[in-house]
C-alpha cells in the first residue's frame, strides 16, 4: 500500500502584484512625459483625420496610412501609463494564490493575511513568516491592484478591471496650433526621450 498523509496539502503557488496607492505619486518626469504625449495626440488628431479621408480614396502602403500613426502614439502612451502605474505601486506577493475564490484577480479584502511585502521567490515557511510581519493594508488608500505587471497593456488592465482608461481633457491654444511640427519628427523625439537608458 502507498502511504499517504491526511489531510493532503493543496498546491502552493504565489503571484506578484503591484498595489497602486492613491497616496503614492509617480515621478514628475513620468507625469510630464505622459502629459506631453497626450498633448501631442490631441494636437495630431485633426491632421490624421484629414489624412485618413485622403487615404480612403487612394491605394497606399499600410505603413503610410494614418492608422499606423495612431497605433504608434497609443503604444507609447500605454507604455507610459504602465510606467506611471508601477511608480505609484507598492510591491506585494500573494501567498497560496490558488486557494483564492474565483475570479482571483478581482479579490481585495480577501487578500488580508496572505500578502508578503516585496517580490521574490522564498520557501513556503519563510514566506508565511514574512507575511505575518506585513502591515495591514489600508484598503481605502488602494486605487487599483495590478495583477499582470508588464505582461498586459494599461488598456488591457483597465478593461479587465471593468473600468475605462482615464484621459485628461487637454485644451489646445492658438499658439500651439501654429507652426505645428510634423507628427513623425515630434513623436520620434518623444519616444527617444522616453526609451533612452537613464
N, C-alpha and C positions, 0 to 999 in steps of 0.2 A: 504493500500500500504506500501511496505517496503521502507524506506528511504535509499538512497544510496548517497555517496559523490562522486563527479566527480571533477577532474579525479581520478580514483581509483589508489591507490598506489600498486606497484608490491611487490612481496615477498622480504623481506630483508634477505640477507644471507652474511656471511663473511667467509673468508678462510685464515688460517695462511699459510705463505710461508717463506722459507729460501732463501735469496738472496745471492748467493755466489759471493764474490767480488775478482777481480784479485789482488787488493792491500792488501787483508787480508790473513794472513798466519795461518796455523794450528800450534799447539804446536810442539816443537821439539820432544817431546816424541811420539806423534802420527806419525809424519813423520818417525822417526826411527823404530817404530813398523811396519809400512807399508813396509818400505824398507826391514826389516828382513823377513817378511812374503813372500814377492815377491822373495827374495833371496832363501829362503827355498824351495819355489815352483819350481824355476828354477833348484835347485840342486837335487830335488827329481824326476823330470820328467823322466829321463833316467831309474832310478831304477824302477819306477812304470810301464814304458812301458815294461820292461823285465818281470815283474811280471804278467802284463796283458796278454802277449803272453803265459806264462805258464798256466794261469787260463783259457784261451780259450780251452785248451786241458784237463782240469781237472774239475771235479764237486766239487765246493766249496760252503760253506755257503755265502750268499750275503754279510754279514758284513766283510768277509775275503777278498773280492775282491778289487783290486786297485781302481775301480770306486769310492768306498766309501771314499778312502783316498783323491782322487782329490776333491770330493764334500766337504769334511770337510775343506780342505785347502782353497778352493774357498769361502766357507761360512765365514771363519774368515777374509779373505782378503776383501770380500764385506762389512762386518760389519765395518772394519777399514776404508774403503773408505768412508762409510756413516758418520763415526765419524769425519773424516778429513773435509768432506764437511760442516758439521754443525759448526765446529770450524772456518771455513772461511766465515761464513754467518752472515748477519745482519737480524734480525727478523722483519718481517712486517706482517700486516693483510690487506688483500684485502677487501675493503668495497663494498657493493652492487655487490657481486660476480656474481650473476645470470644474471645480465644485461650485462656482458662481451660478446663480439662476440664469436661465436664458431669457432674453438675449443679453449676453455677458457685457457687451460694450455699452449698455445703457445703465449699468449699475452705478450707484453713487454711495449712499449711506451704508449699503451692504458691504462696502469695502473696509469699513471700520474693523480694526483688529487683524487685518491681513495685508497691511501695507508696510513695506520696508523702505526707508528713506534711501534714495540713490538707486543706481543701476549696477549690474554686475552679478556674475554667477557665484553663488555660495552654496554650501551644503544645506540640507533641509534644516538641520538643527541650528546652524549658525544664523540662517535667515529668520527662523522663527524667534530666536533670541533677540535679534536686532529689531524685529517688528515690535516686540514688547516695549522697546525703548523709543519707538517712533511717536512723536507728539500727536495728539488727536487733531483731526482735520477740522478747520472752521469751514463748514460747507457753504456758509453764506458768502464766503470770500472766493469760492471756486466758480469760475466763469465757464470752464469747459474742460473735459478730460480728453486728451489726445491719446488714443489707444494705438495709433498707427505710426507716428513719427514721420520719417522720410519715405515710408512705404506708400503713402497716399497723398494726393494733392490736397491743398487747402479747400478747394471747391468740393472735392470728394468727401472730406471730413464734415463740412457743413451740411452736405446732403445726407450723410449717414446720421448726423445728429438731428435731422429733421428741421434744420434752420436754413436761413439764407445768408450768403456772404454779405457782410456789411461793407458798403461803399459810400464814402463821404461824397456829398454833392459839391463839386468844385466849380466855382464860377470862373469864367474866362473874361479877363479885362480886355479893353480895346487895344491896349499896348501889347498884350500877349498875342493878339490875333495878327498884328502887323509883323511882317518880316519873319514869319514862322519858318524854322529850318526844315529841311526835308526829313520825313519820318525815319528813313533808314539811317541817316547820319546821326540824328539825335538819339534814337533808340540804341544804336551801336555804342555810343558814348556811355549811356546809362548802364547797359549790360556789362560793358568792360569795367566800369567802376564798381558794379555790384559783384562781379565774379572774379575780380583780380585778387590774388592772395594778399593777406594782410601781414 
